[in-house]
Amino acid sequence: MPDIPTGNLFHDLPARLTDERFETLLATPGLKLERIVSTGQTTPEGQWYDQDRDEWVVLLRGGA
């Protein structure tokens, strides 16, 4: 079993970012747990966002 990190997900949040911040919290062969910090970044209008893996998202603060 891998070590599971502990701490506050709201620690060290920037007020503004140019790009989203991706931080891997835990990685196993079948799972990648990330903290993604976004300050309003969006996919450009008319561009479809597609990726090669399934994703499950939890929004902890703000809106989507």
Secondary structure, 3 states (H helix, E strand, C coil): CCCCCCCCCCCCCCCCCCCCEEEEEEEECCEEEEEEECCCCCCCCCCCCCCCCCCCCCCCCCCC
